[in-house]
Amino acid sequence: MTKKTAIIASNGGLFEAYKVFNIATAAAASDHEVSIFFTFEGLNLIHKEANQQLPMPEGKEHFEEGFKKSNVPAIPELIEMAQDLDVKFIGCQMTMDVMGLEKDAFVDGIEVGGAVTFLDFAQDADVTLTF
Amino acid sequence: MNADKVLDAKGLACPMPIVKTRKEMKDMDSGQVLEIQATDKGASADLTAWAKSGGHELLEQQVDGDVLKFWIKKG
């Protein structure tokens, strides 16, 4: 039976973006069915403009060179790869309402739903992660 | 060791070697062998785990300077 991986992304920095999308693409490449629920600051990770310039944690800016040297893919590339691998992105409706954001502010192909949408997927997941 | 296909994943960081391996393997037939060349030091543990979880067989791995080479038979 196909394994399922359920991820909650609730933080909006560059480090979180890598944690979320690396695990998601690796799981999908291992033939897991993957859903990510983006809530609160986590929505930055799939926001069309914000995801191009996610902030490094304060005081960690010196890692920028390491990212370049290690040839780590950019976040928009990882998003495209994740979507190619059929990773499902769910934007949190409640956060979008609070922040006054519409679906078209986000990368194409996302679903919008509430907590129950995610819980329904996560209830029989083999791996559940929160970032 | 003979391979039906060779994947050059040199210079790529995690999770790219795995993503590319999966993509190549998808187009191959069961029993065919893919040779993967990588420089990501994590690839050794990752490809071993990936092959195991996907029902493939890691036939051999070699170190050639900075390059790690793997031969995986599709399950």
N, CA and C atoms of all chains as a GROMACS GRO file, in nm:
protein
  618
    1MET      N    1   0.084  -0.121   0.000
    1MET     CA    2   0.000   0.000   0.000
    1MET      C    3   0.087   0.126   0.000
    2THR      N    4   0.041   0.229  -0.065
    2THR     CA    5   0.119   0.352  -0.072
    2THR      C    6   0.133   0.416   0.067
    3LYS      N    7   0.255   0.458   0.098
    3LYS     CA    8   0.277   0.527   0.225
    3LYS      C    9   0.232   0.673   0.213
    4LYS      N   10   0.190   0.729   0.323
    4LYS     CA   11   0.144   0.868   0.322
    4LYS      C   12   0.227   0.954   0.417
    5THR      N   13   0.265   1.071   0.370
    5THR     CA   14   0.339   1.166   0.454
    5THR      C   15   0.259   1.296   0.463
    6ALA      N   16   0.233   1.339   0.586
    6ALA     CA   17   0.156   1.461   0.610
    6ALA      C   18   0.244   1.564   0.680
    7ILE      N   19   0.252   1.683   0.621
    7ILE     CA   20   0.342   1.786   0.674
    7ILE      C   21   0.264   1.914   0.703
    8ILE      N   22   0.290   1.975   0.819
    8ILE     CA   23   0.236   2.107   0.849
    8ILE      C   24   0.351   2.207   0.840
    9ALA      N   25   0.335   2.311   0.758
    9ALA     CA   26   0.436   2.416   0.746
    9ALA      C   27   0.377   2.542   0.809
   10SER      N   28   0.432   2.582   0.924
   10SER     CA   29   0.372   2.696   0.994
   10SER      C   30   0.471   2.808   1.019
   11ASN      N   31   0.591   2.797   0.958
   11ASN     CA   32   0.690   2.904   0.972
   11ASN      C   33   0.737   2.949   0.834
   12GLY      N   34   0.776   3.076   0.824
   12GLY     CA   35   0.796   3.135   0.692
   12GLY      C   36   0.936   3.173   0.654
   13GLY      N   37   1.038   3.112   0.716
   13GLY     CA   38   1.175   3.148   0.682
   13GLY      C   39   1.236   3.055   0.580
   14LEU      N   40   1.355   3.092   0.533
   14LEU     CA   41   1.424   3.012   0.431
   14LEU      C   42   1.460   2.873   0.483
   15PHE      N   43   1.502   2.866   0.609
   15PHE     CA   44   1.540   2.735   0.664
   15PHE      C   45   1.420   2.641   0.668
   16GLU      N   46   1.306   2.697   0.711
   16GLU     CA   47   1.184   2.614   0.716
   16GLU      C   48   1.146   2.566   0.576
   17ALA      N   49   1.162   2.655   0.479
   17ALA     CA   50   1.127   2.619   0.341
   17ALA      C   51   1.207   2.496   0.296
   18TYR      N   52   1.337   2.496   0.327
   18TYR     CA   53   1.419   2.381   0.288
   18TYR      C   54   1.379   2.256   0.363
   19LYS      N   55   1.350   2.272   0.493
   19LYS     CA   56   1.310   2.154   0.571
   19LYS      C   57   1.184   2.093   0.511
   20VAL      N   58   1.087   2.178   0.483
   20VAL     CA   59   0.958   2.131   0.432
   20VAL      C   60   0.972   2.069   0.293
   21PHE      N   61   1.032   2.143   0.199
   21PHE     CA   62   1.032   2.095   0.061
   21PHE      C   63   1.133   1.982   0.037
   22ASN      N   64   1.244   1.979   0.113
   22ASN     CA   65   1.337   1.866   0.096
   22ASN      C   66   1.273   1.735   0.142
   23ILE      N   67   1.209   1.740   0.258
   23ILE     CA   68   1.144   1.618   0.308
   23ILE      C   69   1.029   1.578   0.215
   24ALA      N   70   0.953   1.680   0.171
   24ALA     CA   71   0.837   1.650   0.085
   24ALA      C   72   0.880   1.587  -0.047
   25THR      N   73   0.983   1.644  -0.112
   25THR     CA   74   1.025   1.588  -0.241
   25THR      C   75   1.091   1.451  -0.222
   26ALA      N   76   1.167   1.436  -0.113
   26ALA     CA   77   1.230   1.306  -0.088
   26ALA      C   78   1.123   1.200  -0.064
   27ALA      N   79   1.019   1.235   0.011
   27ALA     CA   80   0.911   1.139   0.038
   27ALA      C   81   0.837   1.105  -0.092
   28ALA      N   82   0.809   1.209  -0.171
   28ALA     CA   83   0.738   1.184  -0.298
   28ALA      C   84   0.823   1.100  -0.392
   29ALA      N   85   0.955   1.125  -0.392
   29ALA     CA   86   1.045   1.046  -0.477
   29ALA      C   87   1.058   0.903  -0.427
   30SER      N   88   1.018   0.880  -0.302
   30SER     CA   89   1.013   0.743  -0.249
   30SER      C   90   0.871   0.686  -0.261
   31ASP      N   91   0.794   0.747  -0.349
   31ASP     CA   92   0.658   0.702  -0.380
   31ASP      C   93   0.559   0.716  -0.266
   32HIS      N   94   0.583   0.812  -0.177
   32HIS     CA   95   0.481   0.844  -0.077
   32HIS      C   96   0.379   0.939  -0.139
   33GLU      N   97   0.257   0.931  -0.088
   33GLU     CA   98   0.157   1.031  -0.121
   33GLU      C   99   0.178   1.143  -0.018
   34VAL      N  100   0.201   1.267  -0.065
   34VAL     CA  101   0.241   1.374   0.027
   34VAL      C  102   0.145   1.492   0.020
   35SER      N  103   0.102   1.539   0.137
   35SER     CA  104   0.026   1.664   0.146
   35SER      C  105   0.093   1.757   0.244
   36ILE      N  106   0.098   1.886   0.208
   36ILE     CA  107   0.152   1.986   0.300
   36ILE      C  108   0.042   2.088   0.328
   37PHE      N  109   0.020   2.112   0.457
   37PHE     CA  110  -0.077   2.213   0.499
   37PHE      C  111   0.000   2.339   0.538
   38PHE      N  112  -0.020   2.448   0.463
   38PHE     CA  113   0.051   2.573   0.489
   38PHE      C  114  -0.038   2.664   0.571
   39THR      N  115   0.009   2.697   0.692
   39THR     CA  116  -0.074   2.780   0.779
   39THR      C  117   0.010   2.891   0.843
   40PHE      N  118  -0.053   3.001   0.878
   40PHE     CA  119   0.015   3.119   0.932
   40PHE      C  120   0.138   3.154   0.848
   41GLU      N  121   0.253   3.180   0.912
   41GLU     CA  122   0.370   3.224   0.833
   41GLU      C  123   0.411   3.122   0.729
   42GLY      N  124   0.370   3.000   0.747
   42GLY     CA  125   0.402   2.895   0.649
   42GLY      C  126   0.349   2.928   0.510
   43LEU      N  127   0.246   3.011   0.504
   43LEU     CA  128   0.192   3.050   0.372
   43LEU      C  129   0.295   3.124   0.287
   44ASN      N  130   0.393   3.189   0.353
   44ASN     CA  131   0.500   3.257   0.277
   44ASN      C  132   0.568   3.162   0.180
   45LEU      N  133   0.579   3.037   0.218
   45LEU     CA  134   0.656   2.940   0.139
   45LEU      C  135   0.594   2.915   0.002
   46ILE      N  136   0.464   2.940  -0.010
   46ILE     CA  137   0.401   2.918  -0.141
   46ILE      C  138   0.344   3.048  -0.199
   47HIS      N  139   0.370   3.161  -0.130
   47HIS     CA  140   0.326   3.290  -0.184
   47HIS      C  141   0.415   3.325  -0.303
   48LYS      N  142   0.351   3.361  -0.415
   48LYS     CA  143   0.426   3.383  -0.541
   48LYS      C  144   0.547   3.474  -0.525
   49GLU      N  145   0.531   3.589  -0.457
   49GLU     CA  146   0.645   3.680  -0.443
   49GLU      C  147   0.731   3.644  -0.323
   50ALA      N  148   0.666   3.618  -0.211
   50ALA     CA  149   0.742   3.595  -0.087
   50ALA      C  150   0.837   3.477  -0.097
   51ASN      N  151   0.796   3.372  -0.171
   51ASN     CA  152   0.882   3.252  -0.172
   51ASN      C  153   1.012   3.272  -0.250
   52GLN      N  154   1.021   3.383  -0.325
   52GLN     CA  155   1.144   3.412  -0.400
   52GLN      C  156   1.249   3.475  -0.309
   53GLN      N  157   1.206   3.530  -0.196
   53GLN     CA  158   1.299   3.603  -0.111
   53GLN      C  159   1.273   3.577   0.037
   54LEU      N  160   1.272   3.451   0.072
   54LEU     CA  161   1.246   3.414   0.211
   54LEU      C  162   1.366   3.454   0.298
   55PRO      N  163   1.338   3.504   0.417
   55PRO     CA  164   1.449   3.552   0.501
   55PRO      C  165   1.526   3.439   0.570
   56MET      N  166   1.656   3.463   0.584
   56MET     CA  167   1.741   3.376   0.668
   56MET      C  168   1.712   3.417   0.812
   57PRO      N  169   1.729   3.324   0.907
   57PRO     CA  170   1.713   3.365   1.047
   57PRO      C  171   1.816   3.475   1.079
   58GLU      N  172   1.778   3.566   1.169
   58GLU     CA  173   1.866   3.676   1.204
   58GLU      C  174   1.998   3.622   1.258
   59GLY      N  175   2.108   3.678   1.210
   59GLY     CA  176   2.240   3.636   1.256
   59GLY      C  177   2.295   3.516   1.182
   60LYS      N  178   2.215   3.460   1.089
   60LYS     CA  179   2.261   3.340   1.017
   60LYS      C  180   2.288   3.371   0.869
   61GLU      N  181   2.295   3.501   0.839
   61GLU     CA  182   2.308   3.541   0.699
   61GLU      C  183   2.435   3.486   0.634
   62HIS      N  184   2.535   3.456   0.717
   62HIS     CA  185   2.662   3.406   0.663
   62HIS      C  186   2.648   3.268   0.599
   63PHE      N  187   2.534   3.203   0.621
   63PHE     CA  188   2.514   3.071   0.558
   63PHE      C  189   2.484   3.082   0.409
   64GLU      N  190   2.457   3.206   0.366
   64GLU     CA  191   2.419   3.226   0.226
   64GLU      C  192   2.524   3.168   0.131
   65GLU      N  193   2.650   3.191   0.168
   65GLU     CA  194   2.760   3.142   0.085
   65GLU      C  195   2.758   2.989   0.078
   66GLY      N  196   2.732   2.928   0.192
   66GLY     CA  197   2.725   2.782   0.199
   66GLY      C  198   2.616   2.726   0.110
   67PHE      N  199   2.502   2.795   0.106
   67PHE     CA  200   2.392   2.751   0.019
   67PHE      C  201   2.437   2.751  -0.127
   68LYS      N  202   2.509   2.857  -0.165
   68LYS     CA  203   2.556   2.867  -0.304
   68LYS      C  204   2.658   2.759  -0.334
   69LYS      N  205   2.753   2.744  -0.240
   69LYS     CA  206   2.862   2.649  -0.260
   69LYS      C  207   2.811   2.504  -0.269
   70SER      N  208   2.708   2.474  -0.192
   70SER     CA  209   2.657   2.337  -0.189
   70SER      C  210   2.565   2.308  -0.306
   71ASN      N  211   2.540   2.410  -0.389
   71ASN     CA  212   2.457   2.391  -0.507
   71ASN      C  213   2.316   2.341  -0.469
   72VAL      N  214   2.263   2.402  -0.364
   72VAL     CA  215   2.128   2.368  -0.318
   72VAL      C  216   2.027   2.436  -0.412
   73PRO      N  217   1.924   2.364  -0.456
   73PRO     CA  218   1.829   2.428  -0.547
   73PRO      C  219   1.754   2.544  -0.480
   74ALA      N  220   1.712   2.642  -0.561
   74ALA     CA  221   1.635   2.753  -0.507
   74ALA      C  222   1.495   2.703  -0.469
   75ILE      N  223   1.431   2.775  -0.377
   75ILE     CA  224   1.299   2.732  -0.329
   75ILE      C  225   1.196   2.719  -0.442
   76PRO      N  226   1.186   2.818  -0.534
   76PRO     CA  227   1.089   2.799  -0.643
   76PRO      C  228   1.113   2.673  -0.725
   77GLU      N  229   1.241   2.635  -0.741
   77GLU     CA  230   1.272   2.509  -0.813
   77GLU      C  231   1.222   2.388  -0.735
   78LEU      N  232   1.242   2.392  -0.603
   78LEU     CA  233   1.196   2.280  -0.520
   78LEU      C  234   1.044   2.268  -0.523
   79ILE      N  235   0.977   2.384  -0.528
   79ILE     CA  236   0.830   2.384  -0.533
   79ILE      C  237   0.784   2.319  -0.663
   80GLU      N  238   0.849   2.356  -0.773
   80GLU     CA  239   0.813   2.300  -0.902
   80GLU      C  240   0.835   2.149  -0.903
   81MET      N  241   0.948   2.109  -0.844
   81MET     CA  242   0.978   1.967  -0.839
   81MET      C  243   0.876   1.891  -0.755
   82ALA      N  244   0.841   1.950  -0.642
   82ALA     CA  245   0.742   1.887  -0.553
   82ALA      C  246   0.609   1.870  -0.628
   83GLN      N  247   0.570   1.974  -0.702
   83GLN     CA  248   0.443   1.965  -0.774
   83GLN      C  249   0.449   1.863  -0.888
   84ASP      N  250   0.567   1.855  -0.952
   84ASP     CA  251   0.587   1.752  -1.056
   84ASP      C  252   0.570   1.612  -0.998
   85LEU      N  253   0.607   1.598  -0.871
   85LEU     CA  254   0.599   1.468  -0.804
   85LEU      C  255   0.462   1.449  -0.736
   86ASP      N  256   0.368   1.537  -0.770
   86ASP     CA  257   0.230   1.528  -0.719
   86ASP      C  258   0.215   1.552  -0.569
   87VAL      N  259   0.306   1.631  -0.512
   87VAL     CA  260   0.286   1.672  -0.373
   87VAL      C  261   0.170   1.771  -0.371
   88LYS      N  262   0.076   1.747  -0.277
   88LYS     CA  263  -0.042   1.833  -0.272
   88LYS      C  264  -0.018   1.947  -0.173
   89PHE      N  265  -0.046   2.072  -0.217
   89PHE     CA  266  -0.031   2.188  -0.130
   89PHE      C  267  -0.170   2.234  -0.087
   90ILE      N  268  -0.190   2.246   0.044
   90ILE     CA  269  -0.317   2.296   0.094
   90ILE      C  270  -0.293   2.428   0.169
   91GLY      N  271  -0.352   2.536   0.122
   91GLY     CA  272  -0.341   2.665   0.190
   91GLY      C  273  -0.452   2.675   0.294
   92CYS      N  274  -0.416   2.730   0.409
   92CYS     CA  275  -0.513   2.741   0.518
   92CYS      C  276  -0.608   2.859   0.493
   93GLN      N  277  -0.734   2.827   0.474
   93GLN     CA  278  -0.835   2.928   0.443
   93GLN      C  279  -0.844   3.034   0.552
   94MET      N  280  -0.842   2.990   0.676
   94MET     CA  281  -0.857   3.084   0.786
   94MET      C  282  -0.745   3.186   0.788
   95THR      N  283  -0.619   3.139   0.771
   95THR     CA  284  -0.505   3.233   0.769
   95THR      C  285  -0.517   3.328   0.651
   96MET      N  286  -0.559   3.275   0.535
   96MET     CA  287  -0.572   3.360   0.417
   96MET      C  288  -0.675   3.470   0.441
   97ASP      N  289  -0.784   3.435   0.509
   97ASP     CA  290  -0.887   3.535   0.542
   97ASP      C  291  -0.831   3.641   0.636
   98VAL      N  292  -0.758   3.596   0.738
   98VAL     CA  293  -0.701   3.689   0.837
   98VAL      C  294  -0.604   3.784   0.768
   99MET      N  295  -0.524   3.731   0.675
   99MET     CA  296  -0.420   3.812   0.611
   99MET      C  297  -0.472   3.882   0.486
  100GLY      N  298  -0.597   3.861   0.450
  100GLY     CA  299  -0.654   3.926   0.333
  100GLY      C  300  -0.592   3.878   0.203
  101LEU      N  301  -0.560   3.749   0.195
  101LEU     CA  302  -0.497   3.696   0.074
  101LEU      C  303  -0.595   3.606  -0.002
  102GLU      N  304  -0.588   3.616  -0.135
  102GLU     CA  305  -0.672   3.530  -0.220
  102GLU      C  306  -0.586   3.418  -0.278
  103LYS      N  307  -0.654   3.318  -0.331
  103LYS     CA  308  -0.584   3.201  -0.386
  103LYS      C  309  -0.484   3.237  -0.495
  104ASP      N  310  -0.516   3.342  -0.575
  104ASP     CA  311  -0.428   3.375  -0.688
  104ASP      C  312  -0.296   3.441  -0.644
  105ALA      N  313  -0.280   3.468  -0.514
  105ALA     CA  314  -0.152   3.521  -0.465
  105ALA      C  315  -0.050   3.409  -0.450
  106PHE      N  316  -0.097   3.286  -0.463
  106PHE     CA  317  -0.011   3.171  -0.437
  106PHE      C  318   0.025   3.096  -0.566
  107VAL      N  319   0.125   3.010  -0.556
  107VAL     CA  320   0.166   2.932  -0.673
  107VAL      C  321   0.046   2.853  -0.725
  108ASP      N  322   0.046   2.827  -0.855
  108ASP     CA  323  -0.067   2.757  -0.917
  108ASP      C  324  -0.080   2.615  -0.862
  109GLY      N  325  -0.201   2.568  -0.862
  109GLY     CA  326  -0.223   2.426  -0.829
  109GLY      C  327  -0.245   2.398  -0.682
  110ILE      N  328  -0.257   2.504  -0.599
  110ILE     CA  329  -0.282   2.475  -0.457
  110ILE      C  330  -0.431   2.452  -0.435
  111GLU      N  331  -0.458   2.380  -0.327
  111GLU     CA  332  -0.595   2.367  -0.281
  111GLU      C  333  -0.610   2.458  -0.162
  112VAL      N  334  -0.730   2.503  -0.135
  112VAL     CA  335  -0.752   2.582  -0.016
  112VAL      C  336  -0.850   2.506   0.072
  113GLY      N  337  -0.817   2.496   0.198
  113GLY     CA  338  -0.905   2.421   0.287
  113GLY      C  339  -0.883   2.456   0.432
  114GLY      N  340  -0.962   2.396   0.516
  114GLY     CA  341  -0.950   2.418   0.659
  114GLY      C  342  -0.874   2.305   0.725
  115ALA      N  343  -0.867   2.313   0.855
  115ALA     CA  344  -0.793   2.214   0.933
  115ALA      C  345  -0.841   2.072   0.906
  116VAL      N  346  -0.972   2.059   0.888
  116VAL     CA  347  -1.027   1.924   0.870
  116VAL      C  348  -0.980   1.861   0.738
  117THR      N  349  -0.960   1.944   0.637
  117THR     CA  350  -0.909   1.894   0.509
  117THR      C  351  -0.776   1.823   0.532
  118PHE      N  352  -0.691   1.888   0.612
  118PHE     CA  353  -0.560   1.829   0.641
  118PHE      C  354  -0.574   1.707   0.732
  119LEU      N  355  -0.656   1.720   0.835
  119LEU     CA  356  -0.671   1.610   0.931
  119LEU      C  357  -0.723   1.484   0.863
  120ASP      N  358  -0.812   1.504   0.767
  120ASP     CA  359  -0.867   1.391   0.694
  120ASP      C  360  -0.757   1.313   0.623
  121PHE      N  361  -0.659   1.388   0.566
  121PHE     CA  362  -0.546   1.323   0.500
  121PHE      C  363  -0.452   1.262   0.604
  122ALA      N  364  -0.429   1.337   0.714
  122ALA     CA  365  -0.325   1.298   0.811
  122ALA      C  366  -0.365   1.184   0.902
  123GLN      N  367  -0.495   1.156   0.913
  123GLN     CA  368  -0.538   1.060   1.016
  123GLN      C  369  -0.481   0.920   0.993
  124ASP      N  370  -0.454   0.884   0.868
  124ASP     CA  371  -0.394   0.752   0.846
  124ASP      C  372  -0.257   0.764   0.779
  125ALA      N  373  -0.190   0.878   0.804
  125ALA     CA  374  -0.056   0.897   0.746
  125ALA      C  375   0.047   0.812   0.819
  126ASP      N  376   0.149   0.768   0.746
  126ASP     CA  377   0.256   0.689   0.807
  126ASP      C  378   0.360   0.779   0.871
  127VAL      N  379   0.377   0.899   0.814
  127VAL     CA  380   0.473   0.996   0.865
  127VAL      C  381   0.402   1.128   0.880
  128THR      N  382   0.412   1.191   0.997
  128THR     CA  383   0.351   1.323   1.017
  128THR      C  384   0.456   1.416   1.076
  129LEU      N  385   0.474   1.530   1.012
  129LEU     CA  386   0.581   1.622   1.052
  129LEU      C  387   0.528   1.764   1.063
  130THR      N  388   0.585   1.840   1.156
  130THR     CA  389   0.547   1.980   1.171
  130THR      C  390   0.672   2.067   1.165
  131PHE      N  391   0.669   2.168   1.083
  131PHE     CA  392   0.783   2.262   1.075
  131PHE      C  393   0.736   2.403   1.097
  132MET      N  394   3.109  -0.274  -1.367
  132MET     CA  395   2.978  -0.337  -1.372
  132MET      C  396   2.892  -0.273  -1.482
  133ASN      N  397   2.822  -0.356  -1.555
  133ASN     CA  398   2.742  -0.304  -1.666
  133ASN      C  399   2.611  -0.242  -1.618
  134ALA      N  400   2.573  -0.134  -1.684
  134ALA     CA  401   2.446  -0.069  -1.651
  134ALA      C  402   2.368  -0.043  -1.779
  135ASP      N  403   2.236  -0.045  -1.769
  135ASP     CA  404   2.153  -0.013  -1.885
  135ASP      C  405   2.148   0.137  -1.909
  136LYS      N  406   2.170   0.212  -1.798
  136LYS     CA  407   2.162   0.357  -1.808
  136LYS      C  408   2.255   0.419  -1.703
  137VAL      N  409   2.307   0.537  -1.731
  137VAL     CA  410   2.393   0.606  -1.635
  137VAL      C  411   2.332   0.742  -1.603
  138LEU      N  412   2.321   0.772  -1.474
  138LEU     CA  413   2.270   0.902  -1.430
  138LEU      C  414   2.382   0.983  -1.369
  139ASP      N  415   2.407   1.100  -1.425
  139ASP     CA  416   2.508   1.190  -1.370
  139ASP      C  417   2.442   1.286  -1.272
  140ALA      N  418   2.460   1.260  -1.143
  140ALA     CA  419   2.403   1.348  -1.041
  140ALA      C  420   2.514   1.418  -0.965
  141LYS      N  421   2.630   1.432  -1.030
  141LYS     CA  422   2.744   1.494  -0.964
  141LYS      C  423   2.717   1.644  -0.941
  142GLY      N  424   2.758   1.693  -0.825
  142GLY     CA  425   2.743   1.835  -0.795
  142GLY      C  426   2.606   1.871  -0.739
  143LEU      N  427   2.515   1.775  -0.734
  143LEU     CA  428   2.380   1.805  -0.686
  143LEU      C  429   2.368   1.775  -0.537
  144ALA      N  430   2.293   1.863  -0.468
  144ALA     CA  431   2.272   1.846  -0.324
  144ALA      C  432   2.140   1.774  -0.298
  145CYS      N  433   2.128   1.720  -0.178
  145CYS     CA  434   2.006   1.654  -0.133
  145CYS      C  435   1.889   1.750  -0.149
  146PRO      N  436   1.774   1.712  -0.197
  146PRO     CA  437   1.732   1.576  -0.230
  146PRO      C  438   1.743   1.542  -0.379
  147MET      N  439   1.821   1.622  -0.454
  147MET     CA  440   1.822   1.606  -0.599
  147MET      C  441   1.869   1.469  -0.650
  148PRO      N  442   1.975   1.411  -0.592
  148PRO     CA  443   2.014   1.279  -0.644
  148PRO      C  444   1.900   1.176  -0.636
  149ILE      N  445   1.822   1.183  -0.528
  149ILE     CA  446   1.710   1.089  -0.512
  149ILE      C  447   1.598   1.120  -0.612
  150VAL      N  448   1.567   1.249  -0.625
  150VAL     CA  449   1.460   1.288  -0.718
  150VAL      C  450   1.494   1.247  -0.860
  151LYS      N  451   1.622   1.269  -0.899
  151LYS     CA  452   1.665   1.233  -1.035
  151LYS      C  453   1.668   1.081  -1.054
  152THR      N  454   1.712   1.010  -0.951
  152THR     CA  455   1.716   0.864  -0.959
  152THR      C  456   1.577   0.808  -0.980
  153ARG      N  457   1.483   0.862  -0.904
  153ARG     CA  458   1.344   0.815  -0.914
  153ARG      C  459   1.292   0.838  -1.055
  154LYS      N  460   1.326   0.957  -1.111
  154LYS     CA  461   1.278   0.992  -1.244
  154LYS      C  462   1.333   0.896  -1.349
  155GLU      N  463   1.462   0.867  -1.340
  155GLU     CA  464   1.524   0.774  -1.437
  155GLU      C  465   1.465   0.634  -1.423
  156MET      N  466   1.453   0.590  -1.299
  156MET     CA  467   1.405   0.454  -1.273
  156MET      C  468   1.265   0.431  -1.324
  157LYS      N  469   1.185   0.538  -1.319
  157LYS     CA  470   1.045   0.528  -1.359
  157LYS      C  471   1.033   0.482  -1.505
  158ASP      N  472   1.129   0.526  -1.587
  158ASP     CA  473   1.124   0.494  -1.730
  158ASP      C  474   1.194   0.363  -1.763
  159MET      N  475   1.244   0.294  -1.661
  159MET     CA  476   1.318   0.170  -1.688
  159MET      C  477   1.229   0.049  -1.660
  160ASP      N  478   1.274  -0.065  -1.710
  160ASP     CA  479   1.199  -0.189  -1.688
  160ASP      C  480   1.256  -0.263  -1.567
  161SER      N  481   1.171  -0.343  -1.507
  161SER     CA  482   1.212  -0.427  -1.395
  161SER      C  483   1.330  -0.516  -1.438
  162GLY      N  484   1.434  -0.522  -1.353
  162GLY     CA  485   1.551  -0.603  -1.385
  162GLY      C  486   1.664  -0.524  -1.449
  163GLN      N  487   1.631  -0.404  -1.501
  163GLN     CA  488   1.736  -0.320  -1.560
  163GLN      C  489   1.818  -0.252  -1.450
  164VAL      N  490   1.942  -0.217  -1.485
  164VAL     CA  491   2.033  -0.161  -1.386
  164VAL      C  492   2.066  -0.016  -1.420
  165LEU      N  493   2.053   0.069  -1.318
  165LEU     CA  494   2.089   0.211  -1.333
  165LEU      C  495   2.217   0.238  -1.254
  166GLU      N  496   2.311   0.302  -1.322
  166GLU     CA  497   2.432   0.347  -1.252
  166GLU      C  498   2.414   0.493  -1.217
  167ILE      N  499   2.437   0.527  -1.090
  167ILE     CA  500   2.422   0.666  -1.045
  167ILE      C  501   2.558   0.717  -0.999
  168GLN      N  502   2.595   0.834  -1.048
  168GLN     CA  503   2.720   0.896  -1.006
  168GLN      C  504   2.686   1.022  -0.929
  169ALA      N  505   2.732   1.031  -0.804
  169ALA     CA  506   2.697   1.146  -0.720
  169ALA      C  507   2.817   1.193  -0.640
  170THR      N  508   2.812   1.320  -0.598
  170THR     CA  509   2.916   1.372  -0.511
  170THR      C  510   2.859   1.411  -0.374
  171ASP      N  511   2.727   1.407  -0.360
  171ASP     CA  512   2.662   1.434  -0.231
  171ASP      C  513   2.694   1.318  -0.136
  172LYS      N  514   2.766   1.350  -0.027
  172LYS     CA  515   2.809   1.243   0.064
  172LYS      C  516   2.691   1.174   0.131
  173GLY      N  517   2.578   1.243   0.138
  173GLY     CA  518   2.460   1.181   0.198
  173GLY      C  519   2.395   1.077   0.107
  174ALA      N  520   2.436   1.076  -0.019
  174ALA     CA  521   2.371   0.988  -0.118
  174ALA      C  522   2.390   0.841  -0.082
  175SER      N  523   2.501   0.810  -0.016
  175SER     CA  524   2.529   0.670   0.016
  175SER      C  525   2.419   0.612   0.105
  176ALA      N  526   2.389   0.682   0.215
  176ALA     CA  527   2.283   0.635   0.304
  176ALA      C  528   2.146   0.650   0.237
  177ASP      N  529   2.128   0.761   0.166
  177ASP     CA  530   1.997   0.790   0.106
  177ASP      C  531   1.958   0.690  -0.003
  178LEU      N  532   2.052   0.661  -0.092
  178LEU     CA  533   2.019   0.569  -0.202
  178LEU      C  534   1.999   0.426  -0.150
  179THR      N  535   2.074   0.391  -0.045
  179THR     CA  536   2.055   0.259   0.016
  179THR      C  537   1.914   0.248   0.072
  180ALA      N  538   1.870   0.352   0.146
  180ALA     CA  539   1.736   0.352   0.204
  180ALA      C  540   1.629   0.359   0.096
  181TRP      N  541   1.656   0.440  -0.006
  181TRP     CA  542   1.558   0.457  -0.114
  181TRP      C  543   1.536   0.324  -0.188
  182ALA      N  544   1.646   0.256  -0.218
  182ALA     CA  545   1.635   0.129  -0.289
  182ALA      C  546   1.556   0.028  -0.205
  183LYS      N  547   1.586   0.025  -0.076
  183LYS     CA  548   1.520  -0.069   0.014
  183LYS      C  549   1.370  -0.040   0.022
  184SER      N  550   1.334   0.086   0.041
  184SER     CA  551   1.192   0.120   0.059
  184SER      C  552   1.114   0.100  -0.071
  185GLY      N  553   1.183   0.110  -0.186
  185GLY     CA  554   1.113   0.096  -0.312
  185GLY      C  555   1.116  -0.044  -0.370
  186GLY      N  556   1.180  -0.138  -0.298
  186GLY     CA  557   1.186  -0.276  -0.345
  186GLY      C  558   1.288  -0.297  -0.456
  187HIS      N  559   1.388  -0.207  -0.464
  187HIS     CA  560   1.495  -0.223  -0.563
  187HIS      C  561   1.617  -0.285  -0.494
  188GLU      N  562   1.713  -0.326  -0.576
  188GLU     CA  563   1.831  -0.390  -0.519
  188GLU      C  564   1.956  -0.309  -0.547
  189LEU      N  565   2.023  -0.267  -0.439
  189LEU     CA  566   2.150  -0.198  -0.454
  189LEU      C  567   2.256  -0.306  -0.475
  190LEU      N  568   2.306  -0.318  -0.600
  190LEU     CA  569   2.397  -0.427  -0.634
  190LEU      C  570   2.538  -0.400  -0.584
  191GLU      N  571   2.580  -0.274  -0.599
  191GLU     CA  572   2.718  -0.243  -0.566
  191GLU      C  573   2.736  -0.093  -0.548
  192GLN      N  574   2.832  -0.054  -0.463
  192GLN     CA  575   2.872   0.086  -0.463
  192GLN      C  576   3.023   0.097  -0.456
  193GLN      N  577   3.073   0.200  -0.523
  193GLN     CA  578   3.217   0.221  -0.530
  193GLN      C  579   3.248   0.368  -0.508
  194VAL      N  580   3.369   0.393  -0.459
  194VAL     CA  581   3.415   0.531  -0.446
  194VAL      C  582   3.527   0.551  -0.547
  195ASP      N  583   3.512   0.656  -0.628
  195ASP     CA  584   3.611   0.686  -0.730
  195ASP      C  585   3.653   0.831  -0.712
  196GLY      N  586   3.756   0.854  -0.629
  196GLY     CA  587   3.794   0.991  -0.594
  196GLY      C  588   3.682   1.055  -0.514
  197ASP      N  589   3.629   1.168  -0.564
  197ASP     CA  590   3.518   1.237  -0.497
  197ASP      C  591   3.382   1.181  -0.540
  198VAL      N  592   3.384   1.094  -0.637
  198VAL     CA  593   3.257   1.048  -0.695
  198VAL      C  594   3.214   0.914  -0.633
  199LEU      N  595   3.088   0.913  -0.590
  199LEU     CA  596   3.029   0.789  -0.538
  199LEU      C  597   2.948   0.727  -0.650
  200LYS      N  598   2.970   0.598  -0.670
  200LYS     CA  599   2.898   0.529  -0.778
  200LYS      C  600   2.810   0.418  -0.720
  201PHE      N  601   2.691   0.409  -0.772
  201PHE     CA  602   2.593   0.310  -0.724
  201PHE      C  603   2.533   0.237  -0.843
  202TRP      N  604   2.508   0.109  -0.824
  202TRP     CA  605   2.437   0.033  -0.927
  202TRP      C  606   2.310  -0.023  -0.863
  203ILE      N  607   2.197   0.020  -0.913
  203ILE     CA  608   2.070  -0.024  -0.855
  203ILE      C  609   1.988  -0.097  -0.961
  204LYS      N  610   1.942  -0.217  -0.924
  204LYS     CA  611   1.858  -0.296  -1.014
  204LYS      C  612   1.712  -0.271  -0.980
  205LYS      N  613   1.636  -0.236  -1.082
  205LYS     CA  614   1.495  -0.204  -1.059
  205LYS      C  615   1.416  -0.328  -1.019
  206GLY      N  616   1.338  -0.314  -0.911
  206GLY     CA  617   1.257  -0.425  -0.860
  206GLY      C  618   1.121  -0.433  -0.926
   0.00000   0.00000   0.00000
